[in-house]
């Protein structure tokens, strides 16, 4: 006779342990690697649910199938060691995928922001960085940089971009964001321009700015490009800082 009560207890304990590990992974992923709004913008939440959700379901289900109080302690230890190794391997693999897809730079380039993912930065490009600060991939969340291409680098940048290696994916062109605040302020456009173009923009912008302090200057906007499309960044014209993000394609 199957002792279902014992099986469900074992499954519940297994689920609790798996949930604890998932919570630790979630803290790393959503508090450090994918802070708002990047969890939504580039699909961090969806990827996490797909990867960790399967681990949360499959591990306890295996426990439901394998647990049998009639088994020897040694047999149970072997079964759960095997299940644990498989679960940890699957979780580690999932976290490695999320690490490769995490946003590492918000790069101001020409007249918009580009979201740079860890996987976008190739080893040879990191090695070519002229500023040692940009010769490594950040692990503590997205950092702001600016992309500046000199006349001497123009042809190289053009040919590489045509081959799919765009300027924002090449740390050799990175400079500190603060050095380009003048360009940010110059290219940022008044909110009225976007609101006239897109009637739904006003309510979305108001919701995004809810709770934000009064700007030092004037709120303006710039496009944000990521691999899934475009969003809009709201910028304080006085200091060039991004104060809010809006899930709105300003070009569509």
C-alpha positions as CSV (number, residue, x, y, z in Angstrom):
1,X,0.0,0.0,0.0
2,X,1.3,3.4,-0.9
3,X,1.8,5.7,2.1
4,X,0.6,8.9,0.4
5,X,0.8,11.0,3.6
6,X,4.5,10.3,4.0
7,X,5.1,11.0,0.3
8,X,3.3,14.3,0.5
9,X,5.3,15.3,3.6
10,X,8.5,14.4,1.9
11,X,7.4,16.4,-1.2
12,X,6.5,19.4,0.9
13,X,9.9,19.4,2.6
14,X,11.6,19.1,-0.7
15,X,9.5,21.9,-2.2
16,X,10.4,24.1,0.8
17,X,14.2,23.6,0.4
18,X,13.9,24.2,-3.4
19,X,11.9,27.3,-2.7
20,X,14.6,28.6,-0.4
21,X,17.2,28.2,-3.0
22,X,15.0,29.8,-5.6
23,X,14.5,32.8,-3.3
24,X,18.3,33.2,-2.8
25,X,18.7,33.1,-6.6
26,X,15.9,35.6,-7.1
27,X,17.5,38.0,-4.6
28,X,20.8,37.9,-6.7
29,X,19.0,38.2,-10.0
30,X,16.4,40.9,-9.3
31,X,18.2,43.0,-6.7
32,X,21.6,43.0,-8.5
33,X,21.5,41.8,-12.1
34,X,18.1,42.7,-13.3
35,X,16.9,45.7,-11.2
36,X,13.8,47.4,-12.3
37,X,12.9,48.1,-15.1
38,X,15.3,45.6,-16.7
39,X,13.4,42.6,-15.3
40,X,10.5,43.7,-17.5
41,X,12.3,45.4,-20.3
42,X,14.5,42.6,-21.4
43,X,12.5,39.7,-20.1
44,X,14.4,38.8,-16.9
45,X,11.2,37.8,-15.1
46,X,10.0,35.6,-17.8
47,X,13.4,33.8,-18.1
48,X,13.6,33.4,-14.3
49,X,10.1,31.9,-14.1
50,X,10.9,29.5,-17.0
51,X,14.2,28.3,-15.5
52,X,13.5,28.3,-11.7
53,X,9.8,27.4,-12.1
54,X,10.7,24.1,-13.8
55,X,13.2,23.4,-11.0
56,X,10.5,24.1,-8.4
57,X,8.1,21.7,-10.0
58,X,10.3,18.8,-11.2
59,X,12.4,18.4,-8.0
60,X,9.4,17.9,-5.6
61,X,7.7,15.7,-8.2
62,X,10.7,13.4,-8.3
63,X,10.5,13.3,-4.5
64,X,6.8,12.3,-4.7
65,X,7.8,9.4,-7.0
66,X,11.0,8.3,-5.3
67,X,10.2,8.6,-1.6
68,X,9.3,5.3,0.1
69,X,9.6,4.9,3.9
70,X,10.4,1.2,3.3
71,X,13.6,2.0,1.6
72,X,16.8,1.8,3.6
73,X,18.4,5.1,4.8
74,X,21.2,4.4,2.4
75,X,18.9,4.0,-0.6
76,X,17.0,7.2,0.3
77,X,20.3,9.1,0.7
78,X,21.4,7.9,-2.7
79,X,18.1,8.9,-4.3
80,X,18.0,12.4,-2.8
81,X,21.7,13.0,-3.5
82,X,21.0,12.2,-7.2
83,X,17.9,14.4,-7.3
84,X,19.8,17.2,-5.5
85,X,22.7,17.1,-7.8
86,X,20.4,17.2,-10.8
87,X,18.5,20.1,-9.4
88,X,21.6,22.1,-8.5
89,X,23.1,21.5,-11.9
90,X,19.9,22.7,-13.6
91,X,19.7,25.7,-11.3
92,X,23.4,26.5,-12.0
93,X,22.8,26.2,-15.7
94,X,19.8,28.5,-15.6
95,X,21.6,31.1,-13.5
96,X,24.5,31.0,-16.0
97,X,22.1,31.7,-18.8
98,X,20.7,34.7,-16.9
99,X,24.2,35.9,-16.1
100,X,25.0,35.9,-19.8
101,X,21.8,37.7,-20.7
102,X,22.0,40.3,-17.8
103,X,22.3,44.0,-18.6
104,X,25.7,45.4,-17.8
105,X,25.8,48.8,-19.3
106,X,23.3,51.6,-20.2
107,X,25.3,53.2,-23.0
108,X,24.5,56.6,-24.3
109,X,25.3,56.6,-28.0
110,X,24.6,59.5,-30.4
111,X,21.0,60.3,-29.5
112,X,19.7,57.3,-27.5
113,X,20.5,54.8,-24.9
114,X,21.6,51.3,-25.8
115,X,21.2,48.4,-23.3
116,X,24.3,46.3,-23.4
117,X,24.1,42.7,-22.2
118,X,27.0,40.6,-20.8
119,X,26.9,38.3,-23.8
120,X,27.3,41.3,-26.2
121,X,30.8,42.0,-24.9
122,X,33.4,39.7,-26.6
123,X,36.7,39.0,-24.9
124,X,38.7,40.6,-27.7
125,X,36.6,43.8,-27.4
126,X,37.1,43.9,-23.6
127,X,40.8,43.5,-24.1
128,X,40.8,46.4,-26.5
129,X,39.2,48.8,-24.0
130,X,41.3,52.0,-23.8
131,X,40.0,52.8,-20.3
132,X,40.8,49.9,-17.8
133,X,37.5,50.6,-16.0
134,X,35.7,49.2,-19.1
135,X,38.0,46.2,-19.6
136,X,35.8,43.9,-17.5
137,X,32.1,43.0,-17.4
138,X,30.3,44.5,-14.4
139,X,28.8,42.0,-11.9
140,X,27.0,44.5,-9.6
141,X,24.3,45.7,-11.9
142,X,24.1,47.9,-15.0
143,X,26.5,50.9,-15.2
144,X,26.1,54.1,-17.2
145,X,28.7,54.9,-19.9
146,X,28.8,56.9,-23.1
147,X,30.0,55.9,-26.5
148,X,32.3,58.4,-28.3
149,X,33.9,57.7,-31.7
150,X,36.7,59.9,-32.9
151,X,37.3,60.7,-36.5
152,X,40.2,58.3,-36.6
153,X,38.0,55.5,-35.4
154,X,35.0,56.3,-37.7
155,X,35.9,53.9,-40.5
156,X,36.7,51.0,-38.2
157,X,33.4,51.6,-36.3
158,X,31.4,51.7,-39.5
159,X,32.8,48.5,-41.0
160,X,32.4,46.6,-37.7
161,X,28.9,47.9,-37.3
162,X,28.0,46.6,-40.8
163,X,29.3,43.2,-39.7
164,X,27.0,43.3,-36.6
165,X,29.6,44.5,-34.1
166,X,28.0,47.8,-33.1
167,X,29.7,50.7,-31.4
168,X,27.9,50.1,-28.0
169,X,29.3,46.6,-28.0
170,X,32.9,47.8,-28.2
171,X,34.3,49.0,-24.9
172,X,37.2,50.8,-26.7
173,X,34.7,53.5,-27.5
174,X,33.4,53.8,-23.9
175,X,33.9,57.0,-21.9
176,X,32.5,58.0,-18.5
177,X,28.8,59.0,-18.8
178,X,29.4,62.2,-16.9
179,X,31.7,63.5,-19.6
180,X,28.8,63.5,-22.1
181,X,26.1,65.1,-20.1
182,X,26.1,68.1,-22.5
183,X,25.3,65.8,-25.4
184,X,22.6,64.1,-23.4
185,X,20.9,67.4,-22.6
186,X,21.3,68.6,-26.2
187,X,19.6,65.6,-27.7
188,X,16.9,65.1,-25.1
189,X,13.5,66.2,-26.3
190,X,10.7,67.9,-24.4
191,X,7.9,65.6,-23.2
192,X,5.4,67.6,-25.1
193,X,6.9,66.4,-28.4
194,X,6.3,62.7,-27.4
195,X,2.9,63.4,-25.9
196,X,1.8,65.1,-29.1
197,X,3.1,62.2,-31.2
198,X,1.6,59.5,-28.9
199,X,-1.6,60.4,-27.0
200,X,-1.0,57.4,-24.6
201,X,2.4,58.8,-23.6
202,X,1.1,61.3,-21.1
203,X,-0.6,58.8,-18.7
204,X,2.4,56.4,-19.0
205,X,4.9,59.2,-18.2
206,X,2.8,60.4,-15.3
207,X,2.7,56.9,-13.8
208,X,6.4,56.4,-14.3
209,X,7.2,59.7,-12.6
210,X,4.8,59.2,-9.7
211,X,6.7,59.7,-6.4
212,X,9.7,61.2,-8.1
213,X,10.9,64.5,-6.7
214,X,10.7,67.7,-8.7
215,X,13.4,67.8,-11.4
216,X,16.3,70.2,-11.0
217,X,15.6,71.3,-14.5
218,X,13.0,70.0,-17.0
219,X,11.9,66.5,-17.7
220,X,12.8,65.4,-21.2
221,X,13.0,62.1,-23.0
222,X,15.4,59.9,-25.1
223,X,14.8,56.6,-26.8
224,X,16.2,53.4,-25.3
225,X,17.0,50.5,-27.5
226,X,17.3,46.9,-26.3
227,X,17.2,43.5,-28.1
228,X,13.5,43.3,-27.8
229,X,12.7,46.7,-29.2
230,X,12.5,50.2,-27.8
231,X,11.5,51.9,-24.5
232,X,11.7,55.6,-23.5
233,X,13.9,57.1,-20.8
234,X,12.8,60.2,-18.9
235,X,15.8,62.5,-18.2
236,X,16.3,65.4,-15.9
237,X,17.5,68.1,-18.2
238,X,19.6,69.8,-15.5
239,X,22.0,66.9,-14.8
240,X,21.3,64.4,-17.6
241,X,20.3,61.7,-15.1
242,X,17.7,59.1,-16.1
243,X,14.9,59.4,-13.5
244,X,12.3,57.0,-15.0
245,X,11.7,54.4,-17.7
246,X,8.5,54.1,-19.8
247,X,7.4,51.0,-21.7
248,X,6.7,53.0,-24.8
249,X,8.3,52.7,-28.2
250,X,8.7,56.4,-29.3
251,X,9.2,55.3,-32.9
252,X,6.3,52.9,-33.4
